[in-house]
């Protein structure tokens, strides 16, 4: 046990402090969502917060990874974290002067998303460099564990602070957690240099470097199809995320507190799943685990939310849907780390980010648009004694329930289609490699 701690000391310091900072950022994001929905009452305008965060991330990731492979990882993370904190300070100033408008929030979220675009691949490679290979599954489980804790805690803490001291308190906590993470990274973390960090032609352009990441994916069909599968999953999940707040906030049994509890249940389920992922032995077939966990998640949560009207069932749906997500993430993480050479990870991960996550802003927009412009108006015109009202309820929020039902069908379809494609890779050489660790 002492040897394990010694080997993982650097990882544990970086992981714990970055997770704390992630909690602060998530609290601010959640509080801003509440603030904007209170001001506008629009699912689509609220969804634009996520769209503005993810759009620069998707558009620029493919180039950010190429730069990340060249730049000093520690310095990159410090600069990006500092600029993201400056965005929170700007929100605070605009609030203090009573000048904060939705357009300001969109612009600030876009800037934060751009910082995350550069920081994320540097962070991913850093985790590889500071973690011994035999601990990949354990550390991946720990990262899922911390993500789950953030998911549990941020809506509850943010809601409490927002109700008592307002946005000022939430942003204050965010900045305090940033300071802790910054100090730990600057003073206590030594990131090993990657000897191949500047390997190859020193005159290689960013475009050429990014192209090498795409070339790698074209030559590794399993990784490419897994990424495309998860792009489809992300479309459904992001549309769900856009529909959930108006569904809960608009419902007569809902409200801000209920939304916080429902979202925390997702974190509790993820926490349990993360613990399971940490202690479970390596499966014989990681691809099959990824497919089955997503089929179970998307095929249950959406339908339960669509057909129920009480908070207890919404919580149950979140627990069922999110309990298997960390298991999927852990198996995917092991596949990627065991397959992609460390010297290529920044470029390949960034190409992965563009291809896998471009569906998030699209799905978020689609979810908000479906709620505001299609399903809510449709349900408002539906016969109160008709079939639609009987299944999805009446009043505001019933349209969001209809969206949940549609997303459930879409999720199952995505899993079945890609399951057929990925099945041929189950016994390939790459799958054998993925069973290591």
Beta strands, then each sheet from edge to edge (+ up, - down):
end
